[in-house]
Amino acid sequence: MTSDPGVLDTTSIIAAVRSHALATGYVEDAPGHEPISRQLAGLVVAVWVQRLTPVSGASGLASTSVRLVLNVRVYAPLRMDAPDEIDPAVMVVVDRLLTAYCADFTLGGLVHHVDIFGRYGAALDAVAGYVHHDGGTPYRVMTITLPLVIHNVWEQNP
């Protein structure tokens, strides 16, 4: 958990989330950014920051706690030769990731907790959709909203 006010280690947090993705054994790559134009090979999980907000209910008089929301998106190329296999393959990865986030509740001590039930905003969830990059291969995607609460990030001077 962050105990040094003024430190928000997003690099280590994103690395931990990427590590969970690669540890599933089903993922070919796990970039720490949102892919916008390249072709992705196989199942890919991308991780990036979506939102950062102060959390009044977890903050004190001397420091501000924050809620860091990451997008964790699973990409699967749409294969017309096996369309019935796409969603099950994506769901295996999503299930493994949600299991990891619930089990590794503090991401190895990097955060105070995963806001699973949305105490401070939107809950942990996953939403399906489609993405097309530069007119190339269309992808079936499932985007996980991963809300993380980190205590004592910014010092307050009352």
OpenMM code with the backbone's topology and positions (N, CA, C; nanometers):
from openmm import Vec3, app, unit

residues = "MET THR SER ASP PRO GLY VAL LEU ASP THR THR SER ILE ILE ALA ALA VAL ARG SER HIS ALA LEU ALA THR GLY TYR VAL GLU ASP ALA PRO GLY HIS GLU PRO ILE SER ARG GLN LEU ALA GLY LEU VAL VAL ALA VAL TRP VAL GLN ARG LEU THR PRO VAL SER GLY ALA SER GLY LEU ALA SER THR SER VAL ARG LEU VAL LEU ASN VAL ARG VAL TYR ALA PRO LEU ARG MET ASP ALA PRO ASP GLU ILE ASP PRO ALA VAL MET VAL VAL VAL ASP ARG LEU LEU THR ALA TYR CYS ALA ASP PHE THR LEU GLY GLY LEU VAL HIS HIS VAL ASP ILE PHE GLY ARG TYR GLY ALA ALA LEU ASP ALA VAL ALA GLY TYR VAL HIS HIS ASP GLY GLY THR PRO TYR ARG VAL MET THR ILE THR LEU PRO LEU VAL ILE HIS ASN VAL TRP GLU GLN ASN PRO".split()
positions = [
    Vec3(0.0842, -0.1175, 0.0000),
    Vec3(0.0000, 0.0000, 0.0000),
    Vec3(0.0885, 0.1236, 0.0000),
    Vec3(0.0481, 0.2238, -0.0714),
    Vec3(0.1229, 0.3475, -0.0724),
    Vec3(0.1114, 0.4132, 0.0637),
    Vec3(0.2250, 0.4344, 0.1293),
    Vec3(0.2216, 0.4997, 0.2592),
    Vec3(0.2966, 0.6315, 0.2558),
    Vec3(0.3699, 0.6574, 0.1505),
    Vec3(0.4455, 0.7801, 0.1346),
    Vec3(0.3601, 0.8801, 0.0563),
    Vec3(0.3060, 0.9847, 0.1243),
    Vec3(0.2227, 1.0814, 0.0522),
    Vec3(0.2974, 1.1402, -0.0666),
    Vec3(0.2272, 1.1596, -0.1764),
    Vec3(0.2858, 1.2172, -0.2955),
    Vec3(0.3349, 1.1131, -0.3947),
    Vec3(0.3161, 0.9858, -0.3657),
    Vec3(0.3645, 0.8809, -0.4550),
    Vec3(0.2466, 0.8020, -0.5113),
    Vec3(0.2315, 0.8055, -0.6406),
    Vec3(0.1317, 0.7234, -0.7088),
    Vec3(0.2085, 0.6439, -0.8134),
    Vec3(0.2369, 0.5199, -0.7840),
    Vec3(0.3225, 0.4364, -0.8677),
    Vec3(0.2411, 0.3628, -0.9727),
    Vec3(0.1935, 0.4367, -1.0731),
    Vec3(0.1116, 0.3743, -1.1776),
    Vec3(0.1922, 0.2750, -1.2607),
    Vec3(0.3217, 0.2973, -1.2750),
    Vec3(0.4043, 0.2044, -1.3525),
    Vec3(0.4006, 0.0650, -1.2913),
    Vec3(0.4201, 0.0555, -1.1605),
    Vec3(0.4177, -0.0754, -1.0933),
    Vec3(0.2778, -0.1347, -1.0908),
    Vec3(0.1767, -0.0513, -1.0745),
    Vec3(0.0387, -0.1002, -1.0724),
    Vec3(0.0020, -0.1598, -1.2074),
    Vec3(0.0319, -0.0889, -1.3154),
    Vec3(0.0021, -0.1407, -1.4489),
    Vec3(0.0829, -0.2673, -1.4759),
    Vec3(0.2079, -0.2713, -1.4331),
    Vec3(0.2905, -0.3912, -1.4510),
    Vec3(0.2285, -0.5115, -1.3790),
    Vec3(0.1744, -0.4898, -1.2601),
    Vec3(0.1116, -0.5994, -1.1856),
    Vec3(-0.0124, -0.6504, -1.2583),
    Vec3(-0.0909, -0.5604, -1.3139),
    Vec3(-0.2119, -0.6004, -1.3861),
    Vec3(-0.1742, -0.6727, -1.5157),
    Vec3(-0.0715, -0.6251, -1.5833),
    Vec3(-0.0232, -0.6932, -1.7038),
    Vec3(0.0272, -0.8329, -1.6699),
    Vec3(0.0937, -0.8450, -1.5559),
    Vec3(0.1442, -0.9744, -1.5112),
    Vec3(0.0311, -1.0739, -1.4881),
    Vec3(-0.0795, -1.0266, -1.4289),
    Vec3(-0.1964, -1.1135, -1.4120),
    Vec3(-0.2438, -1.1664, -1.5471),
    Vec3(-0.2476, -1.0788, -1.6470),
    Vec3(-0.2942, -1.1188, -1.7803),
    Vec3(-0.2036, -1.2263, -1.8404),
    Vec3(-0.0745, -1.2042, -1.8337),
    Vec3(0.0193, -1.3013, -1.8907),
    Vec3(0.0177, -1.4328, -1.8138),
    Vec3(-0.0094, -1.4263, -1.6837),
    Vec3(-0.0113, -1.5467, -1.6002),
    Vec3(-0.1294, -1.6384, -1.6313),
    Vec3(-0.2304, -1.5881, -1.7041),
    Vec3(-0.3424, -1.6754, -1.7387),
    Vec3(-0.2982, -1.7891, -1.8293),
    Vec3(-0.1904, -1.7672, -1.9053),
    Vec3(-0.1437, -1.8678, -1.9999),
    Vec3(-0.2186, -1.8665, -2.1322),
    Vec3(-0.3178, -1.7794, -2.1456),
    Vec3(-0.3981, -1.7725, -2.2674),
    Vec3(-0.3661, -1.6503, -2.3537),
    Vec3(-0.2830, -1.5613, -2.3032),
    Vec3(-0.2622, -1.4314, -2.3658),
    Vec3(-0.1263, -1.4264, -2.4359),
    Vec3(-0.1270, -1.3747, -2.5592),
    Vec3(-0.0034, -1.3627, -2.6376),
    Vec3(0.0793, -1.2411, -2.5972),
    Vec3(0.0111, -1.1331, -2.5588),
    Vec3(0.0791, -1.0070, -2.5284),
    Vec3(-0.0079, -0.9280, -2.4315),
    Vec3(0.0557, -0.8371, -2.3563),
    Vec3(-0.0179, -0.7525, -2.2614),
    Vec3(0.0457, -0.6137, -2.2587),
    Vec3(0.0202, -0.5323, -2.3608),
    Vec3(0.0770, -0.3975, -2.3621),
    Vec3(0.0182, -0.3089, -2.2527),
    Vec3(0.0969, -0.2144, -2.2067),
    Vec3(0.0546, -0.1213, -2.1032),
    Vec3(-0.0015, 0.0066, -2.1616),
    Vec3(-0.0713, -0.0053, -2.2715),
    Vec3(-0.1349, 0.1106, -2.3363),
    Vec3(-0.2501, 0.0591, -2.4232),
    Vec3(-0.3341, 0.1526, -2.4660),
    Vec3(-0.4449, 0.1159, -2.5543),
    Vec3(-0.3951, 0.1103, -2.6980),
    Vec3(-0.3964, -0.0077, -2.7596),
    Vec3(-0.3544, -0.0153, -2.9001),
    Vec3(-0.4536, 0.0612, -2.9877),
    Vec3(-0.4012, 0.1411, -3.0795),
    Vec3(-0.4918, 0.2186, -3.1636),
    Vec3(-0.4764, 0.1899, -3.3122),
    Vec3(-0.3663, 0.1265, -3.3535),
    Vec3(-0.3536, 0.1067, -3.4970),
    Vec3(-0.2801, -0.0196, -3.5384),
    Vec3(-0.2240, -0.0927, -3.4481),
    Vec3(-0.1463, -0.2078, -3.4929),
    Vec3(-0.2318, -0.3341, -3.4976),
    Vec3(-0.1848, -0.4301, -3.5735),
    Vec3(-0.2512, -0.5597, -3.5776),
    Vec3(-0.2101, -0.6380, -3.4537),
    Vec3(-0.3046, -0.7009, -3.3898),
    Vec3(-0.2795, -0.7800, -3.2699),
    Vec3(-0.2872, -0.9271, -3.3067),
    Vec3(-0.1923, -1.0036, -3.2572),
    Vec3(-0.1892, -1.1462, -3.2876),
    Vec3(-0.2456, -1.2258, -3.1705),
    Vec3(-0.3431, -1.3103, -3.1972),
    Vec3(-0.3996, -1.3941, -3.0921),
    Vec3(-0.4749, -1.3138, -2.9880),
    Vec3(-0.4919, -1.3728, -2.8701),
    Vec3(-0.5567, -1.3025, -2.7600),
    Vec3(-0.4575, -1.2059, -2.6968),
    Vec3(-0.5000, -1.0827, -2.6815),
    Vec3(-0.4160, -0.9772, -2.6253),
    Vec3(-0.4957, -0.9061, -2.5172),
    Vec3(-0.4282, -0.8687, -2.4081),
    Vec3(-0.4893, -0.7898, -2.3022),
    Vec3(-0.4105, -0.6599, -2.2905),
    Vec3(-0.4777, -0.5481, -2.3097),
    Vec3(-0.4136, -0.4172, -2.2968),
    Vec3(-0.4625, -0.3498, -2.1693),
    Vec3(-0.3726, -0.2745, -2.1052),
    Vec3(-0.4030, -0.2093, -1.9778),
    Vec3(-0.3667, -0.0621, -1.9881),
    Vec3(-0.4589, 0.0261, -1.9479),
    Vec3(-0.4277, 0.1675, -1.9459),
    Vec3(-0.5135, 0.2399, -1.8423),
    Vec3(-0.4667, 0.3582, -1.8053),
    Vec3(-0.5376, 0.4405, -1.7068),
    Vec3(-0.6584, 0.5041, -1.7739),
    Vec3(-0.7728, 0.4957, -1.7049),
    Vec3(-0.8950, 0.5575, -1.7543),
    Vec3(-0.9351, 0.6797, -1.6727),
    Vec3(-0.9159, 0.6724, -1.5405),
    Vec3(-0.9636, 0.7811, -1.4550),
    Vec3(-0.8857, 0.7819, -1.3251),
    Vec3(-0.8702, 0.9014, -1.2690),
    Vec3(-0.8078, 0.9194, -1.1380),
    Vec3(-0.8868, 1.0249, -1.0634),
    Vec3(-0.9413, 0.9876, -0.9459),
    Vec3(-1.0218, 1.0816, -0.8687),
    Vec3(-0.9906, 1.0694, -0.7199),
    Vec3(-0.9975, 1.1809, -0.6479),
    Vec3(-0.9845, 1.1745, -0.5026),
    Vec3(-1.1045, 1.1002, -0.4430),
    Vec3(-1.0810, 1.0338, -0.3309),
    Vec3(-1.1860, 0.9589, -0.2630),
    Vec3(-1.2067, 1.0199, -0.1257),
    Vec3(-1.3168, 1.0928, -0.1104),
    Vec3(-1.3401, 1.1619, 0.0165),
    Vec3(-1.3612, 1.0650, 0.1318),
    Vec3(-1.4313, 0.9563, 0.1090),
    Vec3(-1.4612, 0.8615, 0.2152),
    Vec3(-1.3417, 0.7840, 0.2659),
    Vec3(-1.2308, 0.7867, 0.1916),
    Vec3(-1.1104, 0.7142, 0.2331),
    Vec3(-0.9961, 0.8085, 0.2676),
    Vec3(-1.0190, 0.9384, 0.2533),
    Vec3(-0.9155, 1.0378, 0.2805),
    Vec3(-0.9275, 1.0894, 0.4229),
    Vec3(-0.8192, 1.1447, 0.4717),
    Vec3(-0.8197, 1.2020, 0.6056),
    Vec3(-0.7944, 1.3508, 0.5995),
    Vec3(-0.7549, 1.4086, 0.7122),
    Vec3(-0.7272, 1.5520, 0.7182),
    Vec3(-0.5880, 1.5860, 0.6681),
    Vec3(-0.4976, 1.4891, 0.6657),
    Vec3(-0.3596, 1.5167, 0.6272),
    Vec3(-0.3235, 1.4641, 0.4889),
    Vec3(-0.4022, 1.3713, 0.4342),
    Vec3(-0.3680, 1.3166, 0.3032),
    Vec3(-0.4933, 1.2759, 0.2267),
    Vec3(-0.4772, 1.2712, 0.0955),
    Vec3(-0.5870, 1.2369, 0.0057),
    Vec3(-0.5644, 1.0976, -0.0505),
    Vec3(-0.6659, 1.0150, -0.0410),
    Vec3(-0.6640, 0.8845, -0.1064),
    Vec3(-0.7282, 0.8998, -0.2434),
    Vec3(-0.6932, 0.8108, -0.3356),
    Vec3(-0.7442, 0.8225, -0.4719),
    Vec3(-0.8030, 0.6905, -0.5198),
    Vec3(-0.8833, 0.7042, -0.6219),
    Vec3(-0.9398, 0.5887, -0.6921),
    Vec3(-0.8846, 0.5932, -0.8333),
    Vec3(-0.8012, 0.4966, -0.8645),
    Vec3(-0.7408, 0.4836, -0.9963),
    Vec3(-0.8180, 0.3768, -1.0718),
    Vec3(-0.8789, 0.4145, -1.1831),
    Vec3(-0.9559, 0.3188, -1.2625),
    Vec3(-0.8741, 0.2841, -1.3866),
    Vec3(-0.8485, 0.1547, -1.4019),
    Vec3(-0.7787, 0.1057, -1.5204),
    Vec3(-0.8785, 0.0379, -1.6128),
    Vec3(-0.8550, 0.0525, -1.7424),
    Vec3(-0.9257, -0.0292, -1.8402),
    Vec3(-0.8347, -0.1470, -1.8706),
    Vec3(-0.8910, -0.2648, -1.8663),
    Vec3(-0.8194, -0.3877, -1.8999),
    Vec3(-0.9017, -0.4509, -2.0113),
    Vec3(-0.8514, -0.4425, -2.1348),
    Vec3(-0.9321, -0.4874, -2.2488),
    Vec3(-0.8730, -0.6143, -2.3099),
    Vec3(-0.9571, -0.7152, -2.3223),
    Vec3(-0.9204, -0.8395, -2.3881),
    Vec3(-0.9601, -0.8282, -2.5348),
    Vec3(-0.8634, -0.8512, -2.6249),
    Vec3(-0.8863, -0.8454, -2.7696),
    Vec3(-0.8759, -0.9856, -2.8293),
    Vec3(-0.9713, -1.0213, -2.9143),
    Vec3(-0.9648, -1.1460, -2.9905),
    Vec3(-0.9998, -1.1136, -3.1349),
    Vec3(-0.9134, -1.1489, -3.2303),
    Vec3(-0.9472, -1.1224, -3.3705),
    Vec3(-1.0724, -1.1999, -3.4096),
    Vec3(-1.1591, -1.1342, -3.4860),
    Vec3(-1.2799, -1.2025, -3.5335),
    Vec3(-1.2397, -1.2983, -3.6444),
    Vec3(-1.2600, -1.4252, -3.6183),
    Vec3(-1.2287, -1.5286, -3.7166),
    Vec3(-1.3600, -1.5829, -3.7698),
    Vec3(-1.3837, -1.5608, -3.8950),
    Vec3(-1.5100, -1.6038, -3.9530),
    Vec3(-1.5178, -1.7553, -3.9668),
    Vec3(-1.4028, -1.8244, -3.9620),
    Vec3(-1.4045, -1.9696, -3.9749),
    Vec3(-1.4449, -2.0385, -3.8438),
    Vec3(-1.4405, -1.9660, -3.7315),
    Vec3(-1.4751, -2.0264, -3.6021),
    Vec3(-1.5432, -1.9242, -3.5109),
    Vec3(-1.6544, -1.8640, -3.5535),
    Vec3(-1.7153, -1.7575, -3.4727),
    Vec3(-1.7661, -1.8045, -3.3365),
    Vec3(-1.8047, -1.9308, -3.3239),
    Vec3(-1.8566, -1.9802, -3.1964),
    Vec3(-1.7472, -1.9979, -3.0909),
    Vec3(-1.6209, -1.9897, -3.1316),
    Vec3(-1.5097, -2.0073, -3.0381),
    Vec3(-1.4603, -1.8754, -2.9783),
    Vec3(-1.5023, -1.7644, -3.0354),
    Vec3(-1.4463, -1.6342, -2.9961),
    Vec3(-1.4887, -1.5942, -2.8549),
    Vec3(-1.6185, -1.5856, -2.8303),
    Vec3(-1.6642, -1.5426, -2.6975),
    Vec3(-1.6185, -1.6361, -2.5855),
    Vec3(-1.6250, -1.7670, -2.6033),
    Vec3(-1.5740, -1.8533, -2.4960),
    Vec3(-1.4254, -1.8310, -2.4666),
    Vec3(-1.3458, -1.8073, -2.5700),
    Vec3(-1.2030, -1.7817, -2.5486),
    Vec3(-1.1814, -1.6513, -2.4716),
    Vec3(-1.2564, -1.5481, -2.5076),
    Vec3(-1.2474, -1.4197, -2.4376),
    Vec3(-1.2930, -1.4358, -2.2929),
    Vec3(-1.4008, -1.5088, -2.2733),
    Vec3(-1.4552, -1.5245, -2.1377),
    Vec3(-1.3627, -1.6032, -2.0455),
    Vec3(-1.2866, -1.6970, -2.1000),
    Vec3(-1.1893, -1.7688, -2.0172),
    Vec3(-1.0890, -1.6694, -1.9598),
    Vec3(-1.0392, -1.5803, -2.0441),
    Vec3(-0.9413, -1.4808, -1.9989),
    Vec3(-1.0057, -1.3849, -1.8996),
    Vec3(-1.1248, -1.3353, -1.9298),
    Vec3(-1.1939, -1.2423, -1.8398),
    Vec3(-1.2176, -1.3084, -1.7043),
    Vec3(-1.2632, -1.4318, -1.7052),
    Vec3(-1.2862, -1.5022, -1.5795),
    Vec3(-1.1570, -1.5160, -1.4991),
    Vec3(-1.0481, -1.5520, -1.5648),
    Vec3(-0.9194, -1.5661, -1.4948),
    Vec3(-0.8737, -1.4321, -1.4372),
    Vec3(-0.8968, -1.3238, -1.5113),
    Vec3(-0.8556, -1.1912, -1.4628),
    Vec3(-0.9398, -1.1472, -1.3443),
    Vec3(-1.0714, -1.1632, -1.3533),
    Vec3(-1.1569, -1.1237, -1.2411),
    Vec3(-1.1252, -1.2074, -1.1172),
    Vec3(-1.0958, -1.3338, -1.1369),
    Vec3(-1.0540, -1.4200, -1.0257),
    Vec3(-0.9249, -1.3675, -0.9634),
    Vec3(-0.8300, -1.3282, -1.0472),
    Vec3(-0.7024, -1.2757, -0.9970),
    Vec3(-0.7225, -1.1461, -0.9190),
    Vec3(-0.8087, -1.0565, -0.9686),
    Vec3(-0.8293, -0.9288, -0.9000),
    Vec3(-0.8969, -0.9479, -0.7643),
    Vec3(-0.9864, -1.0438, -0.7571),
    Vec3(-1.0529, -1.0706, -0.6291),
    Vec3(-0.9579, -1.1395, -0.5312),
    Vec3(-0.8705, -1.2261, -0.5823),
    Vec3(-0.7772, -1.2993, -0.4960),
    Vec3(-0.6582, -1.2125, -0.4543),
    Vec3(-0.6074, -1.1315, -0.5472),
    Vec3(-0.4933, -1.0448, -0.5175),
    Vec3(-0.5483, -0.9046, -0.4914),
    Vec3(-0.6237, -0.8937, -0.3841),
    Vec3(-0.7046, -0.7770, -0.3509),
    Vec3(-0.6248, -0.6469, -0.3402),
    Vec3(-0.4931, -0.6561, -0.3135),
    Vec3(-0.4092, -0.5360, -0.2997),
    Vec3(-0.3018, -0.5276, -0.4081),
    Vec3(-0.3093, -0.6132, -0.5081),
    Vec3(-0.2068, -0.6204, -0.6136),
    Vec3(-0.0672, -0.6301, -0.5520),
    Vec3(-0.0542, -0.7191, -0.4577),
    Vec3(0.0752, -0.7405, -0.3937),
    Vec3(0.1175, -0.6242, -0.3047),
    Vec3(0.0207, -0.5510, -0.2513),
    Vec3(0.0506, -0.4396, -0.1619),
    Vec3(0.0678, -0.3056, -0.2324),
    Vec3(0.0441, -0.2998, -0.3634),
    Vec3(0.0581, -0.1738, -0.4379),
    Vec3(-0.0602, -0.0799, -0.4174),
    Vec3(-0.1770, -0.1367, -0.3863),
    Vec3(-0.2973, -0.0566, -0.3656),
    Vec3(-0.3608, -0.0990, -0.2340),
    Vec3(-0.4510, -0.0172, -0.1824),
    Vec3(-0.5209, -0.0562, -0.0601),
    Vec3(-0.6189, -0.1693, -0.0892),
    Vec3(-0.6968, -0.1547, -0.1983),
    Vec3(-0.7862, -0.2629, -0.2381),
    Vec3(-0.8457, -0.2381, -0.3763),
    Vec3(-0.8943, -0.3464, -0.4351),
    Vec3(-0.9756, -0.3382, -0.5557),
    Vec3(-1.1172, -0.3060, -0.5081),
    Vec3(-1.1762, -0.2027, -0.5654),
    Vec3(-1.3115, -0.1619, -0.5248),
    Vec3(-1.4135, -0.2513, -0.5954),
    Vec3(-1.4165, -0.3779, -0.5558),
    Vec3(-1.4956, -0.4806, -0.6237),
    Vec3(-1.6424, -0.4427, -0.6353),
    Vec3(-1.7008, -0.3968, -0.5282),
    Vec3(-1.8448, -0.3699, -0.5269),
    Vec3(-1.8801, -0.2227, -0.5495),
    Vec3(-1.7808, -0.1396, -0.5802),
    Vec3(-1.8081, -0.0020, -0.6148),
    Vec3(-1.8448, 0.0874, -0.4984),
    Vec3(-1.7785, 0.0714, -0.3878),
    Vec3(-1.8073, 0.1564, -0.2725),
    Vec3(-1.7827, 0.3044, -0.3041),
    Vec3(-1.6834, 0.3329, -0.3880),
    Vec3(-1.6473, 0.4716, -0.4181),
    Vec3(-1.6767, 0.5118, -0.5626),
    Vec3(-1.7547, 0.4337, -0.6329),
    Vec3(-1.7865, 0.4639, -0.7734),
    Vec3(-1.8280, 0.3355, -0.8437),
    Vec3(-1.8061, 0.3309, -0.9733),
    Vec3(-1.8430, 0.2123, -1.0506),
    Vec3(-1.7681, 0.0893, -0.9995),
    Vec3(-1.8387, -0.0228, -0.9963),
    Vec3(-1.7820, -0.1485, -0.9477),
    Vec3(-1.6950, -0.2149, -1.0547),
    Vec3(-1.6211, -0.3133, -1.0119),
    Vec3(-1.5479, -0.4008, -1.1028),
    Vec3(-1.6498, -0.4628, -1.1973),
    Vec3(-1.6271, -0.4494, -1.3277),
    Vec3(-1.7188, -0.5112, -1.4236),
    Vec3(-1.6500, -0.5326, -1.5569),
    Vec3(-1.7202, -0.5987, -1.6477),
    Vec3(-1.6682, -0.6240, -1.7817),
    Vec3(-1.7824, -0.6070, -1.8814),
    Vec3(-1.7521, -0.5376, -1.9918),
    Vec3(-1.8516, -0.5084, -2.0940),
    Vec3(-1.7961, -0.5506, -2.2305),
    Vec3(-1.8770, -0.6225, -2.3070),
    Vec3(-1.8350, -0.6713, -2.4382),
    Vec3(-1.8614, -0.5682, -2.5469),
    Vec3(-1.7876, -0.5807, -2.6562),
    Vec3(-1.8067, -0.4932, -2.7705),
    Vec3(-1.7166, -0.5356, -2.8856),
    Vec3(-1.6984, -0.4438, -2.9805),
    Vec3(-1.6147, -0.4679, -3.0979),
    Vec3(-1.5268, -0.3460, -3.1197),
    Vec3(-1.4065, -0.3687, -3.1728),
    Vec3(-1.3141, -0.2605, -3.2057),
    Vec3(-1.2578, -0.2867, -3.3447),
    Vec3(-1.2482, -0.1804, -3.4244),
    Vec3(-1.1859, -0.1879, -3.5570),
    Vec3(-1.0692, -0.0904, -3.5587),
    Vec3(-0.9495, -0.1396, -3.5899),
    Vec3(-0.8305, -0.0543, -3.5951),
    Vec3(-0.7947, -0.0221, -3.7386),
    Vec3(-0.8007, 0.1040, -3.7743),
    Vec3(-0.7558, 0.1520, -3.9058),
    Vec3(-0.8056, 0.0682, -4.0232),
    Vec3(-0.9303, 0.0263, -4.0174),
    Vec3(-0.9846, -0.0508, -4.1277),
    Vec3(-0.9273, -0.1912, -4.1380),
    Vec3(-0.8486, -0.2324, -4.0412),
    Vec3(-0.7880, -0.3653, -4.0435),
    Vec3(-0.8793, -0.4683, -3.9801),
    Vec3(-0.8175, -0.5640, -3.9163),
    Vec3(-0.8898, -0.6734, -3.8533),
    Vec3(-0.9865, -0.6223, -3.7468),
    Vec3(-1.1117, -0.6645, -3.7520),
    Vec3(-1.2025, -0.6321, -3.6419),
    Vec3(-1.1747, -0.7263, -3.5238),
    Vec3(-1.1984, -0.6770, -3.4034),
    Vec3(-1.1729, -0.7540, -3.2822),
    Vec3(-1.2977, -0.7606, -3.1965),
    Vec3(-1.3179, -0.8753, -3.1386),
    Vec3(-1.4164, -0.8897, -3.0317),
    Vec3(-1.3414, -0.8503, -2.9058),
    Vec3(-1.4001, -0.7646, -2.8251),
    Vec3(-1.3322, -0.7186, -2.7042),
    Vec3(-1.4232, -0.7309, -2.5841),
    Vec3(-1.3613, -0.7373, -2.4703),
    Vec3(-1.4331, -0.7252, -2.3448),
    Vec3(-1.3466, -0.6344, -2.2590),
    Vec3(-1.4050, -0.5221, -2.2158),
    Vec3(-1.3316, -0.4235, -2.1387),
    Vec3(-1.3699, -0.4338, -1.9922),
    Vec3(-1.2687, -0.4616, -1.9105),
    Vec3(-1.2875, -0.4700, -1.7658),
    Vec3(-1.2599, -0.3327, -1.7066),
    Vec3(-1.3500, -0.2843, -1.6239),
    Vec3(-1.3266, -0.1650, -1.5441),
    Vec3(-1.2673, -0.2136, -1.4127),
    Vec3(-1.1409, -0.1748, -1.3878),
    Vec3(-1.0704, -0.2200, -1.2678),
    Vec3(-1.0472, -0.1007, -1.1753),
    Vec3(-1.1362, -0.0806, -1.0758),
    Vec3(-1.1228, 0.0327, -0.9843),
    Vec3(-1.0319, -0.0032, -0.8657),
    Vec3(-0.9309, 0.0785, -0.8449),
    Vec3(-0.8322, 0.0546, -0.7399),
    Vec3(-0.8297, 0.1724, -0.6436),
    Vec3(-0.8298, 0.1452, -0.5147),
    Vec3(-0.8235, 0.2508, -0.4137),
    Vec3(-0.6833, 0.2497, -0.3539),
    Vec3(-0.6210, 0.3666, -0.3539),
    Vec3(-0.4860, 0.3826, -0.3007),
    Vec3(-0.4917, 0.4908, -0.1932),
    Vec3(-0.4508, 0.4569, -0.0731),
    Vec3(-0.4566, 0.5507, 0.0385),
    Vec3(-0.3325, 0.6393, 0.0451),
    Vec3(-0.3520, 0.7593, 0.0993),
    Vec3(-0.2434, 0.8526, 0.1346),
    Vec3(-0.1522, 0.8857, 0.0163),
    Vec3(-0.2126, 0.9273, -0.0945),
    Vec3(-0.1336, 0.9571, -0.2139),
    Vec3(-0.0850, 1.1017, -0.2146),
    Vec3(-0.1740, 1.1951, -0.1850),
    Vec3(-0.1361, 1.3361, -0.1920),
    Vec3(-0.1486, 1.3982, -0.0527),
    Vec3(-0.0459, 1.4682, -0.0140),
    Vec3(-0.0454, 1.5359, 0.1155),
    Vec3(-0.1324, 1.6606, 0.1117),
    Vec3(-0.2035, 1.6844, 0.2182),
    Vec3(-0.2851, 1.8051, 0.2303),
    Vec3(-0.2203, 1.8973, 0.3326),
    Vec3(-0.2261, 2.0248, 0.3061),
    Vec3(-0.1748, 2.1241, 0.3999),
    Vec3(-0.2899, 2.2121, 0.4455),
    Vec3(-0.3573, 2.1708, 0.5553),
    Vec3(-0.4745, 2.2467, 0.6009),
    Vec3(-0.4367, 2.3843, 0.6545),
] * unit.nanometer
topology = app.Topology()
chain = topology.addChain("A")
for resn in residues:
    res = topology.addResidue(resn, chain)
    for name in ("N", "CA", "C"):
        topology.addAtom(name, app.Element.getBySymbol(name[0]), res)
